[in-house]
Amino acid sequence: MYFNNELSNLKDHLLVTLQNNSDVERDRINFILWDLKFLDCFLHLKRLPFASECGMLEFSQKMIEIWKIQSHREPYDCPYWKEVIWKTKQEFRAEYSFPNTSLAANKVDDVSPKFVMEVIDVFVENLNVVVKINDPYSWLFVPEHKEQIEQVLKELKLLRFFVCFVSNKCIEPQYRHTTFYIHALIEASHIAMVVWLHLPVLNGIVNQYLAPSEVSRLRSDFMEMKIKSIQPDISRNNIYIDVLQALKSTIPQAQNKHAVESGIVETPTQNLTVGLSDQMVNLQEMLCFLRDNLIHLPILDLEFHLQDMDSVIVDAGLLIYSLYDIKGEKEDTVLDNMNRALGFDLPRNIEPIKAMVYLVMQKAFQSNLPRVHGLGYVDFLLKNLKDFQGRYSDSLAFLKNQLQVIQTKFESMQPFLKVVVEEPHNKLKTLNEDYATQIIRKAYEVEYVVDACINKEVPQWCIERWLLDIIEEITCIKAKIQEKNTVEDTMKSVIASSQLARTPRMNEEIVGFEDVIETLRKKLLNGTKGQDVISMHGMPGLGKTTLANRLYSDRSVVSQFDICAQCCVSQVYSYKDLLLALLRDAIGEGSVRTELHANELADMLRKTLLPRRYLILVDDVWENSVWDDLSGCFPDVNNRSRIILTTRHHEVAKYASVHSDPLHLRMFDEVESWKLLEKKVFGEESCSPLLRDIGQRIAKMCGQLPLSIVLVAGILSEMEKEVEYWEQVANNLGTHIHNDSRAVVDQSYHVLPCHLKSCFLYFGAFLEDRVIDISRLIRLWISESFVKSCEGRSLEDIAEGYLENLIGRNLVMVTQRDDSDGKVKACRLHDVLLDFCKERAAEENFLLWINRDQITKPSSCVYSHNQHAHLAFTDMKNLVEWSASCSRVGSVLFKNYDPYFAGRPLSSHAFSISRILLNFKFLKVLDLEHQVVIDSIPTELFYLRYISAHIEQNSIPSSISNLWNLETLILNRTSAATGKTLLLPSTVWDMVKLRHLHIPKFSPENKKALLKKSARLDDLETLFNPYFTRVEDAELMLRKTPNLRKLICEVQCLEYPHQYHVLNFPIRLEMLKLHQSNIFNPISFCISAPNLKYLELSGFYLDSQYLSETADHLKHLEVLKLYYVEFGDHREWKVSNGMFPQLKILKLKCVSLLKWIVADDAFPNLEQLVLRGCRHLMEIPSCFMDILSLQYIEVENCNESVVKSAMNIQETQVEDNQNTNFKLILIEIHLFYLFDMKGIESISTDMKEKKLTVTRDVDADEVQLVVEKLRNVAYADEVQLVVEKLRKRGML
């Protein structure tokens, strides 16, 4: 609808007058627009006689004249103005009545359904405004009976759907259709007229003109009687019946026009008030289910079934509207008569409606499932089916037989799924994975149907039919597998699952760019005395970050700078996080004050860098504003400080440049391309001559882009080294991948085994340029059912195999490995790969990012992201908006936070996160990062398998046991709760599926209740931070966790008898950290853990006897760390022959050890020795000279004799034992310790860690540079003595 010229001019004049006066409220402007929209619609109906006969046109013209007069009055005269309008409409109300004119008299040939819908749309829009107004002073406020308006609003929408439905199904105009459109206009106009006549309502002033009783009667008359449901009488019923019968004859030829079918379904059922039989109640229920699920079907499925659905809808409408004509008659007689008259057999016609309802519900669910699945989902379902049948036996009683059959069917498919995982290169790979996907989809359906049955969300007849279909489909899948002999064929060549990661690990050494490296090195070491920015730019995948990191870690470069620091910016960044990253490198983690504001941190960084020569790496800069933020922190004092900057954009590189021109990083040449491909595929070996030609052709096809080459190498490294297989890769790559790394990523993804696809896409849930903790990643993978169980191996070990496989394919970059066992501790993804994961995951309905500036609204994709998908949020308001539309989402991953909510509980009514989360009824994973504090644990979400969040409370509710599926519970404490002991209810021990329980400093709430409980947590593998005050409490908890692998706990002065009590830890325990809260109290028990590999003791009083007895019980110990330990026996530690036979790493920090006596055969496999703050230790025992496995000694803040003994050990290891890999690190030592050290050949320093390294590489120039640098720092007098000593040795 558009305003006519007269109304448009009036509207503009009124708005200008009001807007120029600051005293005019916005509410008055809104009322003017609201009123004029109604008037405009009424005037558009002037062609129809009913508009004149009921007074609609006359009222509208008079009201326009009043508005014209009002437009020239003073705008601040609000009470008078409102009173005039009210009185005028009061007069109109007295004259108005429902149009009684015949429909035939109102017949107008050019009344189109489009016009009818436009009129109704305006009325609906205006009624929506009234419904939403809650301010009693608003001119649009309705004081009473708003629910009637809401009901009328709903019915107007339904009438609009009916008009749309009829118009979309009409092949050609017919008289009965025009009559229906006129009827719709009359009904809608009447409703609009009544509401328009009623507003505005006067508060107080009107009472002087009307008695209270008259006001009450007025409101009752117009709000309760005249605004009522569209409940047609007989003549109007005939209109609906006539139009539906006409449609019934034309449906087979009707064209599908994507009508919103769900809207029309509700129309015939809304106001059915006659008495109904059981069959009719069922019919109404079925139509409601049909309505609710039609909107969930994608367009293709909707079109496929549209003709059948139209027939069902028309038949249902005919049936129900016919029933309005039979009030007062006996129902059986009426139904017989109606069936004969309409040719309508109720029992027979309900069956196709049932079939359609079921089909639509099933399709709505299936069509929106994610297309990438975790093969571990069947494991999860089988466990839950048993639990469901036990917990909800009454609700599921009628399904008992079907569920048992389904359980048996799925169990029989487990060997096949195992084969799919263990033999991804089988010739039937594609077929196997297709069958596996079908099986997982059936598992999703079973879970949904069972839950719908428990919660009575789906009718029983539908559930029974659905489960029978599932049984039939699983049987069919199994038959196809057996027909193709898939299991038998693949089982013959099944490889051990341990070979999943058979690709050899490659180091991250760079290949190529030698000329570029040399050019950049010269710019860093030479050039201007002032500060300079060495910037590199180029397309993604060229290797900018790898090249920058090589220069940043180049020893010949780093040795010339006092401070080295780096940060990675990325597209979305936090200024404060960048400053913290730089400060951590510049002054050390322990000296950084994270509570400071960004401006204070920037000032601290600037002052830290001011007197020093620094090297800064700023990686992945996207905008000039980043450089504006950071450049002020980098002072220029003409000391040759340098900054390395990488970016994709030339404009950014140019903007940040100072003296040196930006370097545009070139592409690889053909030689470099082949060299990199060969290195990544064959490692230190050479390529076979048979593969060289095809290999060089593939390298050339990669478009000289290093990232593409590395990814293709990942594909080749997983294949047989045969020409025919490499030819297949070349053919698949085609010629389109030049300068397009996305195409190569797509190919790498395509060849992934199906069990790795979900794991890889899940990386899309992490933020750009973030280092990912492997333990956390694996826990999430397991909770998401990505990991398929394998007898004899833990899920964690299997998941590590998956990760190593992805690393071997060059899809994941390792950033940190464990020193002792080489396992990956941290990783990250290249930006190109991360972008691919996010985009592909969204396409597969697997993962959707809801960002702060998300354009898509929840209502626009209510169901497309409501099925077993994963949602990642970056803003709390987005979480609130989407929660109501995503009830079936499986994971909520909160990756950022609004500063308002940081560190405080979300306990207000508007943002109570536990209340919000209840909308996600199928939630399995809840991962809240960045200190999002939950007000309470959502114990109603019993599907939850993983929770990670912050809490303020000092206790956990006993209802936590309702989360009977929970496997991982990680609750961090806010700063306000830090240090307080959290009470853990005894009901936690009923949560038998728990695998990981991480809560800082917790203690059982009721130890007596815990003692009485027979339940054990047999699946628990990691337990972090229980707090014990008695040995008996520790023993009790250890008995209830017999399969622990990792334990971190705090103890307080555990009393026990005089002799040491042996505390038996679980036999599978591999890592143990014990911390004493009251420092230097004796430890009162001896540790017995036969498979323990890692032991950390902190804050205890120890002696040689204790350590000897402990060593007898720890034959497999590989890592021993003693922190803040007080030694007894005159501060002496005696290590006997054969003690700690498997120990690889020994770290002593701040121990009171004075004398250390080590037998010759002790520590036979030691690789690393670290001594920090051992100021009383006299020396390192000489036997360490003869330990052939020793590779590394680090000494920090120890006395001179310790440093000297370390140097002697180094000399023997290097010169006598020819241990060329041996390395000695000296940190924060006084320089005069170097006076009498023999064998000094070169010195280098790392001032960011205050580290001085002594090696066997002779380079007098390097020593000179180091000494000159040391002159600029502390200990100036000591430096001079060092210089003299070095000169005597001929080194200067």
PEVENVEN-V428352 format. One record per backbone hydrogen bond with DSSP energy under -0.5 kcal/mol. CO is the residue of the C=O (numbers start at 1). NH is the residue of the N-H. Records with the same first field share a line. If there is no record, write none. Layout:
BEGIN
CO = NH ; NH
END
This chain:
BEGIN
4 = 8
5 = 9
6 = 10
7 = 11
8 = 12
9 = 13
10 = 14
11 = 15
12 = 16
13 = 17
14 = 18
15 = 19
16 = 20
18 = 21
20 = 22
21 = 24
25 = 28 ; 29
26 = 30
27 = 31
28 = 32
29 = 33
30 = 34
31 = 35
32 = 36
33 = 37
34 = 38
35 = 39
36 = 40
37 = 41
38 = 42
39 = 43
40 = 44
41 = 45
42 = 45
43 = 46
45 = 48
48 = 51 ; 52
49 = 52 ; 53
50 = 54
51 = 56 ; 57
52 = 55
55 = 59
56 = 60
57 = 61
58 = 62
59 = 63
60 = 64
61 = 65
62 = 66
63 = 67
64 = 68
65 = 69
66 = 70
67 = 71
69 = 72
70 = 73
74 = 77
76 = 78
77 = 81
78 = 82
79 = 83
80 = 84
81 = 85
82 = 86
83 = 87
84 = 88
85 = 89
86 = 90
87 = 91
88 = 92
89 = 93
90 = 94
91 = 95
92 = 95 ; 96
102 = 106
103 = 106
104 = 107
108 = 111
110 = 112
112 = 116
113 = 117
114 = 118
115 = 119
116 = 120
117 = 121
118 = 122
119 = 123
120 = 124
121 = 125
122 = 126
123 = 127
124 = 128
125 = 129
126 = 130
127 = 131
128 = 132
129 = 133
130 = 133
132 = 134
134 = 136
135 = 138
138 = 141
141 = 143
145 = 148 ; 149
146 = 150
147 = 151
148 = 152
149 = 153
150 = 154
151 = 155
152 = 156
153 = 157
154 = 158
155 = 159
156 = 160
157 = 161
158 = 162
159 = 163
160 = 164
161 = 165
162 = 166
163 = 167
164 = 168
165 = 169
166 = 170
174 = 177 ; 178
175 = 179
176 = 180
177 = 181
178 = 182
179 = 183
180 = 184
181 = 185
182 = 186
183 = 187
184 = 188
185 = 189
186 = 190
187 = 191
188 = 192
189 = 193
190 = 194
191 = 195
192 = 196
193 = 197
194 = 198
195 = 199
196 = 199
202 = 204
203 = 205
204 = 207
205 = 208
206 = 209 ; 210
211 = 214 ; 215
212 = 216
213 = 217
214 = 218
215 = 219
216 = 220
217 = 221
218 = 222
219 = 223 ; 224
220 = 224 ; 225
221 = 225 ; 226
226 = 228
229 = 231
230 = 232
233 = 237
234 = 238
235 = 239
236 = 240
237 = 241
238 = 242
239 = 243
240 = 244
241 = 245
242 = 246
243 = 247
244 = 248
245 = 249
246 = 250
247 = 250 ; 251
250 = 253 ; 254
251 = 254
259 = 261
260 = 263 ; 264
261 = 265
262 = 266
263 = 266 ; 267
264 = 267 ; 268
265 = 269
266 = 270
267 = 270
269 = 272
271 = 273
277 = 281
278 = 282
279 = 283
280 = 284
281 = 285
282 = 286
283 = 287
284 = 288
285 = 289
286 = 290
287 = 291
288 = 292
289 = 293
290 = 294
291 = 295
293 = 296
294 = 297
298 = 302
299 = 303
300 = 304
301 = 305
302 = 306
303 = 306
305 = 309
306 = 310
307 = 311
308 = 312
309 = 313
310 = 314
311 = 315
312 = 316
313 = 317
314 = 318
315 = 319
316 = 320
317 = 321
318 = 322
319 = 323
320 = 324
321 = 324
322 = 325
323 = 326
324 = 327
326 = 329
330 = 334
331 = 335
332 = 336
333 = 337
334 = 338
335 = 339
336 = 340
337 = 341
338 = 342
339 = 343 ; 344
343 = 345
344 = 346
345 = 349
346 = 350
347 = 351
348 = 352
349 = 353
350 = 354
351 = 355
352 = 356
353 = 357
354 = 358
355 = 359
356 = 360
357 = 361
358 = 362
359 = 363
360 = 364
361 = 365
362 = 366
363 = 367
365 = 368
366 = 369
374 = 377
375 = 378
376 = 380
377 = 381
378 = 382
379 = 383
380 = 384
381 = 385
382 = 386
383 = 387
384 = 388
385 = 389
386 = 390
387 = 391
388 = 392
390 = 393
392 = 396
394 = 397
396 = 399
397 = 400
399 = 403
400 = 404
401 = 405
402 = 406
403 = 407
404 = 408
405 = 409
406 = 410
407 = 411
408 = 412
409 = 413
410 = 413 ; 414
411 = 414
413 = 417
414 = 418
415 = 419
416 = 420
417 = 421
418 = 422
419 = 423
422 = 495
423 = 426
426 = 429
428 = 432
429 = 433
430 = 434
431 = 435
432 = 436
433 = 437
434 = 438
435 = 439
436 = 440
437 = 441
438 = 442
439 = 443
440 = 444
441 = 445
442 = 446
443 = 447
444 = 448
445 = 449
446 = 450
447 = 451
448 = 452
449 = 453
450 = 454
451 = 455
452 = 457 ; 458
453 = 456
459 = 462 ; 463
460 = 464
461 = 465
462 = 466
463 = 467
464 = 468
465 = 469
466 = 470
467 = 471
468 = 472
469 = 473
470 = 474
471 = 475
472 = 476
473 = 477
474 = 478
475 = 479
476 = 480
477 = 481
478 = 482
479 = 483
480 = 484
481 = 486
482 = 485
485 = 489
486 = 490
487 = 491
488 = 492
490 = 493
491 = 494
496 = 499
497 = 500
498 = 501
499 = 502
513 = 517
514 = 518
515 = 519
516 = 520
517 = 521
518 = 522
519 = 523
520 = 524
521 = 525
522 = 526
529 = 640
532 = 534 ; 643
533 = 535
534 = 645
535 = 663
536 = 647
537 = 665
539 = 542
541 = 707
543 = 547
544 = 548
545 = 549
546 = 550
547 = 551
548 = 552
549 = 553
550 = 554
551 = 554
554 = 557 ; 558
555 = 559
557 = 560
558 = 561
561 = 1247
563 = 615
565 = 617
567 = 619
571 = 573
574 = 578
575 = 579
576 = 580
577 = 581
578 = 582
579 = 583
580 = 584
581 = 585
582 = 586
583 = 587 ; 588
584 = 588
588 = 591
589 = 592
592 = 594
593 = 596
597 = 601
598 = 602
599 = 603
600 = 604
601 = 605
602 = 606
603 = 607
604 = 608
605 = 609
606 = 610
607 = 611
609 = 612
612 = 614
613 = 562 ; 563
614 = 642
615 = 565
616 = 618 ; 644
617 = 567 ; 619
618 = 646
619 = 569
620 = 570
621 = 648
623 = 626 ; 627
624 = 628
625 = 629
626 = 630
627 = 631
628 = 632
630 = 633
631 = 634
633 = 635
635 = 637
641 = 532
642 = 616
643 = 534 ; 645
644 = 618
645 = 536
646 = 621
647 = 538
649 = 653
650 = 654
651 = 655
652 = 656
653 = 657
662 = 664
663 = 537 ; 665
669 = 673
670 = 674
671 = 675
672 = 676
673 = 677
674 = 678
675 = 679
676 = 680
677 = 681
678 = 682
679 = 683
682 = 685
688 = 691 ; 692
689 = 693
691 = 695
692 = 696
693 = 697
694 = 698
695 = 699
696 = 700
697 = 701
698 = 702
699 = 702 ; 704
700 = 703
702 = 705
704 = 668 ; 706
705 = 709
706 = 710
707 = 711
708 = 712
709 = 713
710 = 714
711 = 715
712 = 716
713 = 717
714 = 718
715 = 718
716 = 719
720 = 722
722 = 726
723 = 727
724 = 728
725 = 729
726 = 730
727 = 731
728 = 732
729 = 733
730 = 734
733 = 736
735 = 738
737 = 740
740 = 743 ; 744
741 = 745
742 = 746
743 = 747
744 = 748
745 = 749
746 = 750
747 = 751
749 = 752
753 = 756 ; 757
754 = 758
756 = 760
757 = 761
758 = 762
760 = 763
761 = 764
762 = 765
763 = 766
767 = 770
771 = 773
772 = 827
773 = 777
774 = 778
775 = 779
776 = 780
777 = 781
778 = 782
779 = 783
780 = 784
781 = 786
782 = 785
785 = 376 ; 377
786 = 375 ; 788
790 = 793
793 = 790
794 = 798
795 = 799
796 = 800
797 = 801
798 = 802
799 = 803
800 = 804
801 = 805
802 = 806
803 = 807
804 = 808
805 = 809
806 = 811 ; 812
807 = 810
813 = 828
816 = 825 ; 826
818 = 822
823 = 818
825 = 774
826 = 815 ; 816
827 = 772
828 = 813
830 = 834
831 = 835
832 = 836
833 = 837
834 = 838
835 = 839
836 = 840
837 = 841
838 = 842
839 = 843
840 = 844
841 = 846 ; 847
842 = 845
844 = 371
846 = 870
848 = 850 ; 872
849 = 851
850 = 874
851 = 854
857 = 860
858 = 861
859 = 862
861 = 865
863 = 866
866 = 868
869 = 890 ; 891
870 = 848
871 = 873 ; 893
872 = 850
873 = 895 ; 896
875 = 879
876 = 880
877 = 881
878 = 882
879 = 883
880 = 884
882 = 885 ; 886
883 = 886
886 = 889
887 = 922
888 = 868
890 = 924 ; 925
891 = 871
892 = 894 ; 927
893 = 873 ; 895
894 = 929
898 = 901 ; 902
899 = 902
901 = 904
904 = 933
905 = 907
906 = 913
909 = 912
911 = 913
912 = 916
913 = 917
914 = 918
916 = 919
917 = 920
919 = 921
920 = 923
924 = 945 ; 946
925 = 892
926 = 928 ; 948
927 = 894 ; 929
929 = 932
931 = 903 ; 933
932 = 934 ; 950
933 = 906
937 = 939
938 = 941
940 = 942
941 = 944
942 = 965
945 = 967 ; 968
946 = 926
947 = 970
948 = 928
949 = 972
950 = 934
951 = 974
954 = 983
957 = 960
958 = 961
959 = 962
960 = 963
962 = 964
963 = 966
967 = 995 ; 996
968 = 947
969 = 971 ; 998
970 = 949 ; 972
971 = 1000
972 = 951
974 = 977 ; 978
977 = 980
982 = 984 ; 1003
983 = 956 ; 985
984 = 1005
985 = 988
986 = 989
987 = 990
988 = 991
990 = 992
991 = 994
992 = 1019
995 = 1021 ; 1022
996 = 969 ; 998
997 = 999 ; 1024
998 = 971
1001 = 982
1002 = 1027
1003 = 984
1006 = 1010
1007 = 1011
1008 = 1012
1009 = 1013
1016 = 1018
1017 = 1020
1021 = 1045 ; 1046
1022 = 997
1023 = 1025 ; 1048
1024 = 999
1025 = 1002
1026 = 1028 ; 1050
1028 = 1052
1030 = 1034
1031 = 1035
1032 = 1036
1033 = 1037
1034 = 1038
1035 = 1039
1036 = 1040
1038 = 1041
1040 = 1017
1041 = 1044
1042 = 1068
1045 = 1070 ; 1071
1046 = 1023
1047 = 1073
1048 = 1025 ; 1026
1049 = 1075
1050 = 1028
1051 = 1077
1053 = 1055
1061 = 1063 ; 1086
1062 = 1064
1063 = 1065 ; 1088
1066 = 1069
1070 = 1093 ; 1094
1071 = 1047
1072 = 1096
1073 = 1049
1074 = 1098
1075 = 1051 ; 1077
1077 = 1079
1078 = 1081
1081 = 1101
1084 = 1061
1086 = 1063
1087 = 1089
1088 = 1065
1089 = 1092
1093 = 1118 ; 1119
1094 = 1072
1095 = 1121
1096 = 1074
1097 = 1123
1098 = 1076
1099 = 1080 ; 1081
1100 = 1102 ; 1126
1101 = 1083
1102 = 1128
1103 = 1107
1104 = 1108
1105 = 1109
1106 = 1110
1107 = 1111
1108 = 1112
1109 = 1113
1110 = 1113 ; 1114
1111 = 1114
1113 = 1089
1114 = 1117
1118 = 1144 ; 1145
1119 = 1095
1120 = 1147
1121 = 1097 ; 1123
1122 = 1149
1123 = 1099
1125 = 1127 ; 1152
1126 = 1102
1128 = 1132
1131 = 1154 ; 1155
1133 = 1135 ; 1157
1134 = 1136
1135 = 1159
1136 = 1139
1139 = 1163
1140 = 1143
1144 = 1167 ; 1168
1145 = 1120
1146 = 1170
1147 = 1122
1148 = 1172
1149 = 1124
1154 = 1178
1155 = 1133 ; 1157
1156 = 1158
1157 = 1135
1159 = 1162
1163 = 1166
1167 = 1191 ; 1192
1168 = 1146
1169 = 1194
1170 = 1148
1171 = 1196
1172 = 1150
1173 = 1175
1174 = 1177 ; 1199
1179 = 1181
1181 = 1184
1182 = 1185
1183 = 1186
1184 = 1187
1186 = 1188
1187 = 1190
1191 = 1223
1192 = 1169
1193 = 1225
1194 = 1171
1195 = 1227
1196 = 1173
1199 = 1202 ; 1203
1200 = 1204
1201 = 1205
1202 = 1206
1203 = 1207
1204 = 1208
1205 = 1209
1206 = 1210
1207 = 1211
1208 = 1212
1209 = 1213
1210 = 1214
1211 = 1215 ; 1216
1212 = 1216 ; 1217
1213 = 1219
1218 = 1220
1219 = 1222
1223 = 1193
1224 = 1254
1225 = 1195
1226 = 1252
1227 = 1197
1230 = 1233
1231 = 1234
1232 = 1235
1234 = 1237
1241 = 1259
1242 = 1255
1244 = 1253
1246 = 1249 ; 1251
1250 = 1228
1251 = 1246
1252 = 1226
1253 = 1244 ; 1255
1254 = 1224
1255 = 1241 ; 1242
1256 = 1258
1257 = 1259
1259 = 1263
1260 = 1264
1261 = 1265
1262 = 1266
1263 = 1267
1264 = 1268
1265 = 1269
1266 = 1270
1267 = 1271
1269 = 1272
1270 = 1273
1275 = 1279
1276 = 1280
1277 = 1281
1278 = 1282
1279 = 1283
1280 = 1284
1281 = 1285
1282 = 1286
1283 = 1287
1284 = 1288
1285 = 1289
1286 = 1291 ; 1292
1287 = 1290
END
